Every structure is written in C-alpha cells, then in structure tokens.
Amino acid sequence: MKKKKNPIYYIGMTFLIFCILLSPSLIIPTLIIYFIYRSAKKTTRPKKPTVQVIANICPKCHNENQETDYFCTNCGLPLKHKENISKTNAKYVHSSKIYLNSSRHILKDIIQKELRKKKKDPKTFENYYTKQKKNTLLIIFVLLTMLLTFLYFFNLSPVICLLTWTIIFIIYLILSHKYDITKIIYKKALKNPDTDIISLVNSAIDEEIITFKNRKVIVILSLVISILMPCLIFIHPKIIYLPNEEGYTLFRYTKSLITKENITIPKTYNHKKVTIIAQDAFRYSKFKTITIPNTIEKIEASAFANNSNLTTVNLNKNLKEIRGKAFKDCPKLTNIILPDSLTYLGGSAFKNDSSLTEITIPKKVTEIHGNTFENCKSLKTVNLHNNIKSIHAYAFKNNTNLKNIILPDKITKISEGTFEGCTSLEKIIVPNKVTKISAHAFTDCQSLSEVTIPSSVKEIGSSAFRRCYNLKEISIPYNAVVNSRAFKESYTNVKRY
C-alpha cells in the first residue's frame, strides 16, 4: 500500500513555492534547504525490522522443517532438537511486509480489499454521507475563492490574496481527505468492534449514490467558475461611492481586466460633489496619470499607495489634506506640485517614491511628519519655507541625491534620523532656535563637510554625526552636552566656543 504524504509536507511545499513566486532570488536557497531536508530524512529514517526464524534443515535432503519436528517431513530422517541445532543451519527469513504494519493500516487494507471484491473503487466510491460532507466543503471553498477574487478587484494586496487562498486550499484538501470511504468504515469498525467488516462494507454500499466519478474535474470546474464570475463583472474598472456630509466619497476604484492609463475623477455623482478620496481607494492600481478635480478637498491614507505605474498626479487647487502614506510606494512618480491650498501633509506620504526629483512645501503646511520623504533616492531639491515649525523623525532619510537644504528658522529640534543616509548632503546650517540635535540625525552623511551649530544647541545625541567621513572639524557651544558616541567613526575634530 502506497504511503500517503503528511499534510505538513504539502504545507511546507506550498510555502516554498510561495517564497519562489515572491522573489526569484530565493530559488537557490530554497533548493538548498530542500535537499538538506531530504538528505537528513534519508539518514535518520529507521530501517524496518526483520524477523529471524531458525529453520531445522535436514542434512540429507536439505528440506526446511519446523523447530518442533523430530523427523524430516520429506525423507523421514531423524532430526536434532533445538538445543543441538548448529548455528550454521540457521537461516534468516523475512516475514511479509503486511505484518510489519500497524493494526490501523491492516484494518484499512482489509476494508479496501473488501470494497474491491464488490467492484468498488475506494478512491472514488461515495455514499450519501461522504458526498454530503464533500459537497459542503466544496461549496465553502468555492465561496471563499470567489470572495478573495472580489477582494483582489477591490484593491487588496495580490500577495495576501494568493497566500490566503493557498492556506484555504490546503485546509480544503486536508478536510476533504477525512471523508474518504475507507476512513468512514474504519471509524465505524472502531466504534463497533463486534460487527463484521463485511457487513460494514455492505452497509456503506447500500447507501451508494451514483455520481460523476472524477471529483477532481468537479473541483477544477467549480474553481474556474468562482474566479471567472468576478472577472466578468470587473472587465472594466468601476467606481464605488459612499455618501458624506458634503456630497460623496470616492470609496473604491476597482481593478479590472482592461486597464486604463489615464484617469480623470468625476466632479459629481448623483448631482452632488465628490469631495473625498477614501483610504486605499486607488491602491495597487495600474494607471499612469490621474487628474483630481477641484471638488476634492481631502485624500485619505494610502489612497494611491503601491501604484507601480503612476508617473503623474494633477492635484487640484482646493485640496486641503493629504493623509499619511497617500502616495507611498509609487516608484515611478517623478514630479508632483502640491497646491497652495494644502494645510496638512501626512507621515510617509511620499515614502519609497524613488523617482521623485523635486518637491515644494506649500506655505500653509507648518509641519512635516515622520518618514514623509524617506527613501526618495532621486530627490534633489526640497523647497521649505519659514512657517514650518517642526520636522519629525526620518523625514528625509536615505535621500541619497539631496545635496543642499535650507532648514526653516522656526524649528527647535532636528529630530532622530532626519537626514540619516543622505550621502550627498554637503552643507547644513542649523537654525538659531534649535536646542537639540537628536540621535542619528546626520548618520552616514558621508559628503557632509561643513556644519554650522548655533549657541542655542544644548544637546547632541548618540550617533548624530556618525560615519560623516568628510566632516573634519566642527564647533559646538561650550555648554552643550555631547553624547560619547555622537561622532563615532567620523574622525572629527570637535572644538568648543
């Protein structure tokens, strides 16, 4: 009987396949792990025991007799007793493999043989109970597949959809395997140990239902239909609106089989203004250009995040708020003009936009939140104004092309990691109201050669100027508290004034 794979094996293999799909660079380490696992499994696999049976061999005709025989069953020659049997006459005899199996496998093997005697295939045979359970599982699996397909079109992450579906599929395989007819009869045999196996098999056959034998075909067809239906609905993108106090919110712009490169958001819906773009409304979309009408006043968090094709955004003149992560992970976004009407710019709004080259902060925006322009590696020009009161942590981290920036006069602190990793930054003038330069503020600014620190600075944090290799000399106030690790690996000559 062929040994069945452990469900953990299928889960492990699915995980490895998912890793390979997620990143082709993982193929080699994945194969190495797999071969190590296989070789370890082979070396640690215990050998099946062999049964040693001593045969009493006749010295005349070489007939094999049992230990208890006193005379050869073939020629009648008197045989020696067990205690006198020579070791040279001993012979190893392998017993049948079936007797090495557990009682569970033996009982299942007997059930399958009885089914085959009745000309019933144990793999495809179904009665009322098994068919009902398998159909219920199939319906649940199909509905969940359809739901995940709809969620994909509603801008859920493709990776999350694929991973969730894989887990659901594995659970479906494990549960459907439980309702195998052999297992059902086996469980009945355990509950009724006095009942004959043949009668249990006959009872199951009496409840047989004539069905289409190849259930795999049914599963595949159901799966195709569950995916095809949402695809037919979303051949073209759809816009879904929700009412708000002033008009309507653009809740979702769905994915579609046919994508458009240029999008213009409608000004009205049902004769009312569209005033808000909701959270995740355009997330994971594929268009290149979008025009936002003058009726829009607010862009919610992650509204355009993870748009891998977005290059141009035409913002309107009445826009007031751009919330956090609104344009995060848009690697092809090159330029965007923030309107003068803007009053709020959220954290991580342009994080990881590696093609963004220039940005001008409107005068009504008085605060730059954390990570707003982190990893904008092509950003060369940042135009700030003196109305800005605070710049939060990691606002310009890893802006490797940023050479110069003029900090606003009203800020009182340079936050943690604000310019960390800005390898092209050459000069910085710390404003006169700054009292603290926080930890890692200028870490890895390898081109930084000139820093002007005013007398207002009272504290310089850990690794503030770490690995600033070109910073040969710096002057700091006499009363300023400098962390012992502030200039680590920078070889800077620190002077007091």
C-alpha positions as CSV (number, residue, x, y, z in Angstrom):
1,M,0.0,0.0,0.0
2,K,1.4,3.4,-1.0
3,K,2.4,5.6,1.9
4,K,0.4,8.8,2.0
5,K,2.1,12.2,2.4
6,N,1.8,14.0,5.7
7,P,-0.3,17.3,5.4
8,I,2.8,19.1,6.8
9,Y,4.6,18.1,3.6
10,Y,2.0,19.8,1.4
11,I,2.1,22.9,3.7
12,G,5.9,23.1,3.5
13,M,6.0,22.6,-0.3
14,T,3.3,25.3,-0.7
15,F,5.3,27.7,1.4
16,L,8.5,27.0,-0.6
17,I,6.6,27.7,-3.9
18,F,5.2,30.9,-2.4
19,C,8.7,32.0,-1.5
20,I,9.9,31.4,-5.0
21,L,7.0,33.3,-6.6
22,L,7.5,36.2,-4.2
23,S,11.2,36.6,-5.1
24,P,13.1,34.6,-7.8
25,S,16.3,35.2,-5.8
26,L,15.0,32.8,-3.2
27,I,15.1,29.8,-5.6
28,I,18.7,28.7,-4.9
29,P,18.5,28.9,-1.0
30,T,15.1,27.2,-1.2
31,L,16.5,24.3,-3.2
32,I,19.5,24.0,-0.8
33,I,17.1,23.8,2.2
34,Y,15.0,21.2,0.4
35,F,18.0,18.9,-0.5
36,I,19.4,19.3,3.1
37,Y,16.0,18.2,4.4
38,R,15.8,15.3,2.1
39,S,19.3,14.0,2.9
40,A,18.7,14.4,6.6
41,K,15.4,12.5,6.3
42,K,17.1,9.6,4.4
43,T,19.9,9.3,7.0
44,T,17.6,9.4,10.0
45,R,14.9,7.1,8.6
46,P,14.8,3.9,10.7
47,K,15.2,0.5,9.0
48,K,12.3,-1.9,9.1
49,P,12.9,-4.7,11.4
50,T,13.5,-8.2,10.0
51,V,12.2,-11.3,11.7
52,Q,14.8,-14.1,12.4
53,V,13.3,-17.6,12.1
54,I,15.6,-20.6,12.7
55,A,14.8,-23.4,10.3
56,N,15.6,-27.0,11.1
57,I,17.3,-28.2,7.9
58,C,17.5,-31.9,7.0
59,P,21.2,-32.9,6.4
60,K,20.2,-35.5,3.8
61,C,17.6,-33.8,1.6
62,H,18.1,-30.2,2.8
63,N,14.4,-29.8,3.4
64,E,13.4,-27.0,5.7
65,N,11.5,-28.2,8.8
66,Q,10.0,-26.5,11.8
67,E,11.9,-26.4,15.1
68,T,9.4,-28.8,16.7
69,D,9.8,-31.5,14.0
70,Y,11.7,-34.6,15.2
71,F,11.7,-36.2,11.8
72,C,12.2,-34.7,8.3
73,T,8.8,-34.2,6.7
74,N,10.3,-35.1,3.3
75,C,12.6,-38.2,3.8
76,G,11.8,-39.2,7.4
77,L,15.4,-38.8,8.7
78,P,15.5,-38.2,12.5
79,L,16.4,-34.6,13.2
80,K,18.3,-32.9,16.1
81,H,16.4,-31.0,18.7
82,K,16.5,-27.2,19.0
83,E,19.3,-27.2,21.6
84,N,21.5,-29.2,19.2
85,I,20.9,-27.3,16.0
86,S,24.1,-26.0,14.6
87,K,24.5,-22.3,14.1
88,T,25.5,-22.9,10.5
89,N,22.0,-24.3,9.8
90,A,20.3,-21.1,10.9
91,K,18.6,-19.0,8.2
92,Y,17.1,-15.5,8.1
93,V,13.6,-15.5,6.8
94,H,11.8,-12.2,6.0
95,S,8.2,-12.1,7.0
96,S,5.5,-10.5,4.8
97,K,5.5,-6.7,4.9
98,I,1.8,-6.6,5.8
99,Y,2.6,-8.0,9.3
100,L,5.0,-5.1,9.9
101,N,2.2,-2.5,9.5
102,S,0.2,-1.2,12.4
103,S,-3.3,-2.6,13.1
104,R,-4.7,0.6,11.7
105,H,-3.1,0.1,8.3
106,I,-4.0,-3.6,8.3
107,L,-7.7,-2.9,9.0
108,K,-7.8,-0.2,6.3
109,D,-6.2,-2.6,3.9
110,I,-8.8,-5.2,4.7
111,I,-11.6,-2.7,4.1
112,Q,-10.2,-1.7,0.7
113,K,-9.9,-5.3,-0.3
114,E,-13.5,-5.9,0.6
115,L,-14.6,-2.9,-1.4
116,R,-12.6,-4.1,-4.4
117,K,-14.2,-7.5,-4.1
118,K,-17.5,-5.7,-4.5
119,K,-16.0,-3.9,-7.6
120,K,-16.0,-0.6,-5.9
121,D,-13.0,1.8,-6.2
122,P,-12.1,3.1,-2.6
123,K,-10.8,6.3,-4.1
124,T,-14.0,7.3,-6.0
125,F,-16.7,5.5,-4.1
126,E,-19.2,7.8,-2.4
127,N,-22.3,7.2,-0.3
128,Y,-24.8,9.7,0.9
129,Y,-22.7,10.8,4.0
130,T,-19.4,11.3,2.2
131,K,-21.0,13.1,-0.8
132,Q,-22.9,15.5,1.5
133,K,-19.7,16.4,3.5
134,K,-17.5,16.8,0.4
135,N,-20.1,18.9,-1.3
136,T,-20.4,21.2,1.7
137,L,-16.7,21.6,1.8
138,L,-16.6,22.3,-1.9
139,I,-19.3,25.0,-1.6
140,I,-17.4,26.7,1.2
141,F,-14.1,26.5,-0.7
142,V,-15.7,28.0,-3.9
143,L,-17.4,30.8,-2.0
144,L,-14.2,31.7,-0.2
145,T,-12.3,31.7,-3.5
146,M,-14.9,34.0,-5.1
147,L,-14.7,36.3,-2.1
148,L,-10.9,36.6,-2.4
149,T,-11.2,37.3,-6.1
150,F,-13.7,40.1,-5.3
151,L,-11.3,41.4,-2.7
152,Y,-8.5,41.4,-5.2
153,F,-10.5,43.6,-7.5
154,F,-11.3,45.8,-4.5
155,N,-7.6,46.6,-4.2
156,L,-6.5,44.0,-1.7
157,S,-2.8,43.1,-2.0
158,P,-2.3,40.3,-4.6
159,V,0.3,38.6,-2.3
160,I,-2.2,38.5,0.6
161,C,-4.9,37.1,-1.7
162,L,-2.6,34.4,-3.1
163,L,-1.2,33.4,0.3
164,T,-4.7,33.3,1.9
165,W,-6.1,31.2,-1.0
166,T,-3.2,28.8,-0.7
167,I,-3.9,28.2,3.0
168,I,-7.6,27.8,2.3
169,F,-6.9,25.3,-0.4
170,I,-4.6,23.2,1.9
171,I,-7.3,23.2,4.6
172,Y,-9.8,22.1,2.0
173,L,-7.6,19.2,0.9
174,I,-7.0,18.0,4.4
175,L,-10.7,18.2,5.4
176,S,-12.0,16.5,2.2
177,H,-9.5,13.7,2.8
178,K,-11.1,13.0,6.1
179,Y,-14.3,11.9,4.4
180,D,-12.7,9.1,2.4
181,I,-15.0,6.0,2.5
182,T,-12.2,3.8,3.9
183,K,-11.8,6.1,6.8
184,I,-15.5,6.3,7.4
185,I,-15.8,2.5,7.6
186,Y,-12.7,2.3,9.7
187,K,-14.2,4.7,12.3
188,K,-17.4,2.6,12.3
189,A,-15.3,-0.5,12.9
190,L,-13.6,1.1,15.9
191,K,-17.0,2.1,17.4
192,N,-18.5,-1.3,16.8
193,P,-15.7,-3.9,17.3
194,D,-18.1,-6.8,17.4
195,T,-19.5,-6.0,13.9
196,D,-18.2,-7.9,10.9
197,I,-16.1,-5.8,8.4
198,I,-18.0,-7.3,5.5
199,S,-21.4,-6.2,6.9
200,L,-20.0,-2.6,7.5
201,V,-18.8,-2.6,3.8
202,N,-22.2,-3.9,2.6
203,S,-24.0,-1.3,4.7
204,A,-21.9,1.5,3.1
205,I,-22.5,0.1,-0.4
206,D,-26.3,0.1,0.3
207,E,-26.1,3.9,0.7
208,E,-24.1,4.3,-2.5
209,I,-25.0,7.3,-4.7
210,I,-24.3,7.2,-8.4
211,T,-22.2,10.3,-9.0
212,F,-19.6,11.6,-11.5
213,K,-16.6,9.6,-10.5
214,N,-13.8,12.1,-11.2
215,R,-14.3,14.7,-8.4
216,K,-11.1,16.5,-9.4
217,V,-12.9,17.7,-12.6
218,I,-15.8,19.0,-10.5
219,V,-13.4,20.9,-8.2
220,I,-11.5,22.4,-11.1
221,L,-14.7,23.5,-12.9
222,S,-16.1,25.0,-9.7
223,L,-12.8,26.8,-9.1
224,V,-12.8,28.2,-12.6
225,I,-16.4,29.4,-12.3
226,S,-15.7,31.1,-8.9
227,I,-12.8,33.0,-10.4
228,L,-14.4,33.7,-13.8
229,M,-17.6,35.3,-12.4
230,P,-15.8,38.2,-10.7
231,C,-13.5,38.6,-13.7
232,L,-16.6,39.0,-16.0
233,I,-18.1,41.6,-13.6
234,F,-14.8,43.6,-13.5
235,I,-13.9,43.6,-17.1
236,H,-13.9,47.4,-16.9
237,P,-13.0,49.4,-13.8
238,K,-15.8,50.5,-11.6
239,I,-16.1,53.5,-9.2
240,I,-17.9,53.0,-5.9
241,Y,-19.2,56.0,-4.0
242,L,-20.4,56.5,-0.4
243,P,-22.4,59.5,0.8
244,N,-20.8,62.0,3.2
245,E,-22.0,65.3,4.8
246,E,-21.0,67.5,1.9
247,G,-21.6,65.1,-1.0
248,Y,-19.9,61.8,-1.9
249,T,-16.7,60.0,-1.1
250,L,-14.9,58.0,-3.8
251,F,-14.7,54.8,-1.8
252,R,-13.0,52.5,-4.4
253,Y,-11.7,52.5,-7.9
254,T,-11.6,48.8,-8.7
255,K,-9.1,46.8,-10.6
256,S,-10.1,45.4,-14.0
257,L,-9.1,43.1,-16.8
258,I,-8.9,46.0,-19.1
259,T,-6.8,48.8,-17.5
260,K,-6.8,52.5,-18.4
261,E,-3.6,54.5,-18.4
262,N,-5.2,58.0,-17.9
263,I,-7.8,58.5,-15.2
264,T,-10.0,61.6,-14.5
265,I,-12.0,61.5,-11.4
266,P,-15.6,62.8,-11.9
267,K,-16.6,66.0,-10.2
268,T,-20.1,64.9,-9.3
269,Y,-22.1,61.8,-8.6
270,N,-26.0,61.9,-8.4
271,H,-25.8,65.6,-8.9
272,K,-23.6,66.1,-5.7
273,K,-20.0,66.9,-5.4
274,V,-17.3,64.2,-4.9
275,T,-15.3,65.7,-2.1
276,I,-13.1,63.0,-0.6
277,I,-10.9,60.2,-1.9
278,A,-11.2,57.4,0.6
279,Q,-8.5,55.2,2.2
280,D,-7.0,52.7,-0.2
281,A,-9.3,53.9,-3.0
282,F,-6.7,53.5,-5.8
283,R,-4.3,51.2,-4.0
284,Y,-2.5,48.6,-6.2
285,S,-3.9,50.3,-9.3
286,K,-2.0,50.2,-12.7
287,F,-2.8,53.6,-14.4
288,K,-0.1,56.1,-15.2
289,T,-1.8,59.5,-14.9
290,I,-4.6,60.8,-12.8
291,T,-6.4,64.2,-12.7
292,I,-8.1,65.2,-9.5
293,P,-11.0,67.7,-9.9
294,N,-11.4,70.9,-7.9
295,T,-14.2,69.4,-5.8
296,I,-11.8,67.1,-3.9
297,E,-10.7,68.5,-0.6
298,K,-9.2,65.5,1.1
299,I,-7.1,62.5,0.1
300,E,-7.2,59.8,2.8
301,A,-4.4,57.5,3.9
302,S,-2.9,55.1,1.3
303,A,-5.3,56.3,-1.3
304,F,-2.8,55.9,-4.2
305,A,-0.2,53.7,-2.4
306,N,1.5,50.8,-4.2
307,N,0.7,52.1,-7.7
308,S,3.7,50.7,-9.6
309,N,2.9,52.6,-12.8
310,L,1.9,56.0,-11.6
311,T,4.0,58.8,-13.1
312,T,1.9,62.0,-12.9
313,V,-0.6,63.3,-10.5
314,N,-2.5,66.5,-11.3
315,L,-3.7,67.9,-8.0
316,N,-6.5,70.5,-7.8
317,K,-6.3,74.0,-6.3
318,N,-8.8,73.4,-3.5
319,L,-7.1,70.3,-1.9
320,K,-6.6,70.8,1.8
321,E,-5.3,67.5,3.2
322,I,-3.1,64.6,2.1
323,R,-3.1,62.0,4.8
324,G,-0.3,59.5,5.7
325,K,1.0,57.1,3.1
326,A,-1.2,58.6,0.4
327,F,1.4,58.2,-2.3
328,K,3.7,55.7,-0.6
329,D,5.5,53.1,-2.8
330,C,4.9,54.8,-6.2
331,P,8.3,54.2,-7.6
332,K,7.7,55.9,-11.0
333,L,6.2,59.1,-9.6
334,T,8.6,61.8,-10.8
335,N,7.1,65.2,-10.1
336,I,4.1,66.4,-8.1
337,I,3.0,70.0,-7.5
338,L,1.4,70.5,-4.1
339,P,-1.2,73.2,-4.2
340,D,-1.1,76.4,-2.1
341,S,-4.4,75.4,-0.5
342,L,-2.8,72.4,1.2
343,T,-2.7,72.6,5.0
344,Y,-1.8,69.1,6.1
345,L,0.8,66.6,4.7
346,G,0.8,63.2,6.4
347,G,3.6,61.0,7.5
348,S,5.1,58.7,4.9
349,A,3.1,60.5,2.3
350,F,5.8,60.0,-0.4
351,K,7.9,57.2,1.2
352,N,9.8,55.0,-1.2
353,D,8.9,57.2,-4.2
354,S,12.4,56.6,-5.7
355,S,11.8,58.6,-8.9
356,L,10.6,61.8,-7.2
357,T,13.1,64.6,-8.1
358,E,11.7,67.9,-6.6
359,I,9.2,69.0,-4.0
360,T,7.9,72.4,-2.8
361,I,6.1,72.5,0.5
362,P,3.1,74.9,0.5
363,K,3.2,77.8,2.9
364,K,0.1,76.6,4.9
365,V,1.8,73.3,5.8
366,T,3.5,74.0,9.1
367,E,4.6,70.5,10.0
368,I,6.5,67.8,8.1
369,H,5.6,64.4,9.7
370,G,7.8,61.4,10.1
371,N,9.2,59.5,7.1
372,T,7.4,61.8,4.7
373,F,10.1,61.7,2.1
374,E,12.1,58.6,3.3
375,N,13.9,56.6,0.6
376,C,13.2,59.2,-2.1
377,K,16.6,58.5,-3.6
378,S,16.2,60.7,-6.7
379,L,15.0,63.8,-4.7
380,K,17.5,66.6,-5.4
381,T,15.5,69.7,-4.5
382,V,13.4,70.3,-1.4
383,N,12.0,73.8,-1.0
384,L,11.0,74.6,2.6
385,H,9.6,77.8,4.0
386,N,10.0,79.6,7.3
387,N,6.4,78.9,8.5
388,I,7.4,75.3,9.2
389,K,7.6,74.7,12.9
390,S,8.7,71.1,13.1
391,I,10.3,68.4,11.0
392,H,9.7,64.9,12.5
393,A,11.9,61.8,12.6
394,Y,13.3,60.3,9.4
395,A,11.6,62.9,7.2
396,F,14.4,62.9,4.6
397,K,16.1,59.5,5.4
398,N,18.1,58.0,2.6
399,N,17.7,60.9,0.2
400,T,21.0,60.0,-1.5
401,N,20.8,62.7,-4.1
402,L,19.9,65.6,-1.8
403,K,22.9,67.9,-1.8
404,N,21.7,71.1,-0.1
405,I,18.7,72.1,2.0
406,I,17.8,75.3,3.9
407,L,16.1,74.5,7.2
408,P,13.3,76.7,8.5
409,D,14.1,79.3,11.2
410,K,11.3,78.3,13.5
411,I,12.2,74.7,14.1
412,T,13.5,74.0,17.6
413,K,14.9,70.4,17.2
414,I,16.4,68.3,14.5
415,S,14.6,65.0,15.1
416,E,16.0,61.5,15.1
417,G,17.3,60.3,11.8
418,T,16.1,63.3,9.9
419,F,18.9,63.2,7.4
420,E,20.3,59.8,8.0
421,G,21.8,58.2,4.9
422,C,21.8,61.4,2.9
423,T,25.2,60.5,1.4
424,S,25.3,63.6,-1.0
425,L,24.4,66.2,1.6
426,E,27.4,68.7,1.7
427,K,26.5,71.5,4.0
428,I,24.0,72.2,6.7
429,I,23.2,75.4,8.7
430,V,21.4,74.6,12.0
431,P,18.8,77.4,12.7
432,N,19.3,79.6,15.8
433,K,16.3,78.3,17.7
434,V,17.4,74.6,17.6
435,T,18.2,73.3,21.1
436,K,18.7,69.6,20.3
437,I,20.3,67.6,17.5
438,S,18.8,64.1,18.1
439,A,20.3,60.7,17.7
440,H,21.3,59.6,14.1
441,A,20.2,63.0,12.8
442,F,23.1,63.0,10.3
443,T,24.4,59.4,10.4
444,D,26.0,58.3,7.1
445,C,26.1,61.7,5.6
446,Q,29.4,60.8,4.0
447,S,29.8,64.0,1.9
448,L,28.9,66.4,4.8
449,S,31.9,68.7,5.2
450,E,30.5,71.9,6.8
451,V,28.1,72.2,9.7
452,T,27.2,75.4,11.5
453,I,25.9,74.9,15.0
454,P,24.4,77.9,16.9
455,S,24.9,78.6,20.6
456,S,21.2,77.6,21.3
457,V,22.1,73.9,20.9
458,K,22.2,72.3,24.3
459,E,22.3,68.6,23.4
460,I,23.8,66.4,20.6
461,G,22.5,62.8,20.7
462,S,24.1,59.4,20.1
463,S,25.5,58.8,16.5
464,A,24.2,62.2,15.5
465,F,27.2,62.6,13.1
466,R,28.3,59.0,12.9
467,R,30.3,58.0,9.8
468,C,30.5,61.6,8.5
469,Y,33.9,60.9,6.9
470,N,34.4,64.4,5.4
471,L,33.4,66.3,8.5
472,K,37.0,67.1,9.6
473,E,36.1,69.9,12.1
474,I,33.1,71.2,13.9
475,S,32.5,73.9,16.5
476,I,29.9,73.4,19.2
477,P,28.7,75.5,22.2
478,Y,30.7,75.2,25.4
479,N,27.7,74.2,27.5
480,A,26.3,71.7,25.0
481,V,26.0,68.1,26.2
482,V,27.6,65.8,23.6
483,N,26.9,62.1,23.7
484,S,30.1,60.0,23.7
485,R,29.0,58.2,20.5
486,A,27.9,61.4,18.7
487,F,31.0,61.5,16.3
488,K,31.8,57.7,16.3
489,E,33.7,56.7,13.2
490,S,33.8,60.3,11.9
491,Y,37.3,61.3,13.0
492,T,36.0,64.8,13.5
493,N,38.0,67.5,15.4
494,V,35.5,68.9,17.9
495,K,36.1,72.4,19.1
496,R,34.2,74.4,21.8
497,Y,33.3,78.0,21.7
